[in-house]
Amino acid sequence: MAEHYVIVGAGECGVRAAIALREQGFDGDVSLIGDEGHLPYERPPLSKDGMLAEVFAAKTIASAEQLADAGVTFRHGVRIDSLDREGKSIVSADGSTIAYDKLLLATGASPRRLPGVAGKRIVYLRTLDDARRLRAELLPGKRLAIIGGGFIGLELAASARARGAEVTLIETLPRLLSRAVPEGMAARIQQRHEIEGVSLIFGDGIAEIRHGADESSVELKSGRVIDADLVLVGIGAVPNVALAEQAGLSIDNGIAVDNRLATSDPDVFAAGDCCSFPLDLYGGRRLRLESWRNAQEQGNLAASNMLGANRTVDTVPWFWSDQYDLGLQITGLFDEGTTHVARDLGNGGTVLFCLKNDGRLVAAGGIGHGNAVAKDIRLAQMLIAAQSRPSAAALGDAGVSLKRLL
């Protein structure tokens, strides 16, 4: 009897894993299960290109025909409520049971909610349906209040301004992107948003959010009140671990997996936004990454290891964000280093390198127009992977090729 491999979660990671199983020669049954009623689609464009396109359309990861041609059974609109590890089966909300030989949890993450705050004028962005609703509201003259100065809030601020909406962004910390990028890079992003007319508020907490049928207001702890037609909450994401937790799998800032993406059950794997994993490159530090590339890479790796490859995670974290005409790319982990070295690429492009005390390159971030920094960040990623110790002088000199430093 053919083995049955089941993947719960039909996002970037789950789809990549399903197709990778076929590419790597698995000839058993493959089921891909998604809880949304759509074909698999990419999430990054929802806050960027999708908001600005003349006609809104999701960017499909794989069509029904492509999945069928790959021999993948795709079940959409199916919510899985429980996992029976002993019986090696999962149970959907309608009571249907699906048996598996090996299981991959690619359940993703959900927006972090403001406790006790709800209403039709309070919105979050994670799904295609969320994006459609939000886009319909972002019209010239509409007032949008954004809570959270992270990437999702900033990308939506840029998209909203491009669509003519008025934007006030509230960040309770002293600056933008406090946990993601060094202060200098954040300052440049702040300046760009201010030029575009975004009103930025720092260091002030939320006292109360009031909402009615047609408008809302945000009262800050300072007493200031922001009136808005819509309040967008963008304060991060939490991993979807309910299924794993119910089944007794280990949880640690996500579904805890080893460096092969296996959970505490050897027949159950987890990958993508929902899991945390140890990364040898940073001394076995446990990370949880929310990024398109990580989802792709871990989908491939999970498929390989479900088939017994026994490969370990060797990724270098990478993330990008587009805001107005600026492209931001980050690779590695800035909090692992102590020394920053800037490289001026000209035409407004800058790359900031981060070194440990021992001289090892551990992170780099670039900002410039469009894809101006893409090549340098890619080379920096390779240097980080090689655990290189380039000289600060070479890194800071745009006349020295990063490729030569490899």
N, C-alpha and C positions, 0 to 999 in steps of 0.2 A: 504494500500500500504506500502511495506517495506521501512524503512528509508535507506538512502544512506549516508554512511560516506566516505569521500574522503581524501586521504593523498597525498600531493604533496611533492615528495622527496623520493627516494627509496634507501637511505643509511641505516646505522645502526639504526638510530632513527625511520625512517619511516617504515622499515620492522618490527622492534620490536613492534611498535604501531599497525600495521595491524594484526599481529599474536596475540598480547595481547587482542585486541578487541574480537577475537574468544575465547581465553582462558577464558575471563571474561564473556562470555555468550551472546555477541551481535549476533543476528540472522538476522540482516538486510544485505544490500549489502555493501561490502567493496571494494573500488578501490584504488590501489597503483599506482602512476604515477611517472615515472622517465624520465629524459631528456637524459640519456645516452642509447646507444644501447646495453647494456649488462645486464645480470642478476645482481641483487644486490650483491655487493662485499665489503669486508672490506678494508678500506684505510690505517690503520697503517702499514700493511706489505709492502706497496708499496715502502717505503724508507728503509726497513729493510730486512726481509727474502726474499721478492719478488725480490729484487735487486741481492741477492746472490744465489738464487736457481739455480741448474744446468739447469732446464727447467722452464722458467717463466710461472706461472699460477696464476690467481687471486684466492683468498680465498673467495668462494661464501658464502654469508650470508644465502640465501635460494634458493633452486632450483625451477624451474618452477613447478615441480611436488608437492613440499612442499607447495608452495603458492596456487596451485590449490586445493590440499587436504584440506587446511585451508579455502577454500572458498573465497580467495582473488583474485580479478581481477587485474592482473598486466599489465600495459601498459608502454612499454619502448620506448625510442626514441621520447617522446612526450614533447614538451616544452610548458609550460603554460604562456601565455602572459598577461592575465588580469583576474581580480577578480571582479565580480559584487556582492557586499554584499547585496544590496537590492533585487536583483533577485536570490540570493543564487546559483550562478553558476560561473564556471570558463571557460575561453575560451583558447583553444590551438592555436598554431601558424598556424595550417591549418584551423582555423575558427570553429572547432568543439566545441560545448558547452556541459559541463558536470554539471548537477545539483547536489547539495549536501544538506543534512540536517545539517550536521556538517562537518567542514573542519579542517584538521591539516596541518599546514605549517612546513615541515621538510626540508627546502631548503638548509641547510648547509651553507658553506662559500666558498669563492674563494681566490686564492692567491692575495696578495696585489701587484699591478703592479708598476713598475718603470715608471713614466710618460714620455712619448715621446720616450721610448726605445722599439724597436721591431726588429725582424729579426729571421731567421731560426736558428741562433747560440745562441739565447737568449731563455732560457727555464724556465718553472715553473713546479712544481709537485703538482698535486691534483688528477688527474684522472688516470684510468687504461691505457688509451692511452698515457698520459704523461709519465707514468712509462715505458711503452714498448719502447718508443722512447729514453728515457734517458738511459735505460739499454743497448740498442744497441750501444750507444756511449761510454760507460764506459769500455774501453778496455786497455790492458797494453800499457803504453806509452802515452795515450791520456792525454791532459792537461785540467783540469776542474777548472774554477774559480767559487767560491761560494760567493755570496753576502748575508751576514746575518749569525750571530753567534747564532741563536736560535736552537730549537730542530730539525727542518726539515733540516737546513743546516748541522748540526753536524752529524745527522744520515746518510745523503747522503755522507758526507765526509768520514765517516767510511766505508760505502758500496763501495764507489769509490776506496778507498785505497785497500780494500780487493780484488777488481777486477783488481788491478794493475794500475789504473790511477794515474796521478800526480795531487795533489790538493793544491790549494791556497784558503784560506778562508779569506774574508775581513769583518771585523766588525767595523762599524763606532764608536761604543762606546768603552770605555776603556777595557772591558773584555767580555767574553762569558756569555750568559744567564743572562744578567743584570736584567731583569724583572722577572726571574723565580726562581733562586736559590741563596742562600748566596754565598759570595765570595769564601769561602773555598772549597765548593763543585765544583764551577766553575773552580777553580784552578786545582783540581784533573782531571777534564775532559780535561782541556787544556793540562795538562802534558801527558795524554794518547794519545791525538791526535799528539802531538809533537813527542812522541816516535815512532808513526806509520808513521812519515814523512810528516804530513800535515804542510804546511807553513801558519802561522797565522799572520794576519796584524790587528792591533787594532788602533782605534782613527784616522782613515784617511777616509775622505769622497770620494764619487765618483764624479769625474769631468766630465767624458765622457766615453761612451761605443761605440766603433767602431766595426762594424761587416761586414764581407764579406761572400762569398759563403762557404768558408771552415774554416775560423777561425775568432776570435774576439780578441779585446784587451780592457782592462779596465784601463783607466787613472785615477789615484787618485789625490786628491787635492794637495798632496805633490809633484806631478810631476812623481811619480813612475808609470810605465806601466807594467801591467800583461798581457802577451800574453796567449791565451787559444784557445783550439779547441771548447769549449763550455762554456757558462756563465749561471750558474744556479742562479736564483733570489729566495731567501728564506727569505723574510722580513715580514713574518706574513700573516694573512688572514683577509678578510673583510666579514661580514655576508651578505648573499644573501637576500636583503630586497626589491628588486624592485617590486615584486608582491604585497607585503604588503603596500609599500609606495604608489603605484598606486591606491590602494583601500582605502587610507586614514586611515590606521591603525597607531597607535602610534609607533614611532621609537625612540629608545634610545640605541645606541651602539648595534643595532640589533632590531628585532621585540620585542617591549616592551610587556611583559606578567606579570600577577600578580603571586602570589605564588602558584597558581593552574595551571599555564601555559595557562590561558585564555588571549586573546588579548583584545583590547578595544571593540571588537565585541564579545558578549557572545557565538556565534555559531562558532567562529574561534579560534583555538588554535595554538600555535607555540611551538616547542621543538627542542633541540639539538643546534648545532653550530650557528644557525641563530637567536637565541633569547637571550634576557637579562631578568633576573628575580631577584626578591629580595630574599635574603636568611636570614631567621630569625636567624640562628645560628651566623651570623655576623652582628646582629643589623639591618637587613633589607637591608644591602648593596646590590646594584644591580650588578650582575655579568653576564658575558657571558663566558661560558666554552667550550673549544674545546677539547673534549676527548672522547675516545671510551666508557668508562664506563658511562659518563654523558649522551651520546646519548642513550645508552641502558636504563638507569634508567628513563630518561625523556620520552622515547617512551612508557614505561609501565605506567608512571604516566599520560601522556596525554590521553592514552586509557581509564584509570580508570575515569578520570574527564570528558571526552566526554560522558561517561555513567552515570555521575552524582555522582561520589564518593565524590567529594569535598575534596580531599586530598591535602596537601600542600607539597612543595618541602622541603625535610629534608636532602638532600645529603651533604656529606663532599667532597669537591673537591679532585680528585685523578688523577694522571697522571703518565705515565711511559715512559722511553726511553731506548733503547738498543743501545750501541755503542761499537763495538769490543766485548770484553768479559765482559764489564761492564754493569750492570743493575742499572738504576736510577729510584727511585720511590719517588713521592711527594704527600703528602696529606695535606689539609688545605691551609691556606694563610699566607705566611711568612711575608707579609707587615702588618699584623695585630698585630704582636708581637714586643718585644724589646729585650728579653733575649734569648740567644742561649745556649743550653746544648748539648754536644757531648757524644755519647755512642760508645765505641769501641767494636765491635762484634768479633774481631779477624779475621784472614785470610783476612785482607784488607777490611772488611766490617765496615761501619760507619753509624750511624744514628744521625742526628742533629735535636734536638727538639727546638721549638720556643714558648716562653711564653709571655703573656701580662703582664703589670705591676701588675695586680691583681692576677697573678699566674696561670691564665687559660691557658691550652695548646691549641694553635691555629694552629699549623702546625708542620710537621715533614718531613724530607727528608732523604732518605737513598741511599747509593751508595756502591756497592760491586760486586763481581763476580757472574754472573748469577742471580739467585733469592735469593741470600744470605740475602737480607734485607726485603723480601716480608712479612714474618711473623711479624716482628717488626713494619713495616709500617701499616699492617692491624690492629694490636692492637692499634697503635697510632691513627689510624682513629676512632676506637671505643672510645678511651679516649676523642678525640676532640668532637665527637658526644654527649658524656655524659657531656660535659663542665667541665671536670675534672680539678682539680688543684693539680697535683702530685708534690712532692717536687723535686727540681732540683737535689738534692743528689741522690734520687732514680732513676731518669731518666738517670743520668750519670753513674750509677753503673750497668754494664752488669750482675752482679750476682743477681740483683733484677728483678724478672719476671714482665714484663709489664702487664701480665694477672692478677697478684695479685693486681696491682694498680687499676684495674677496680672495 
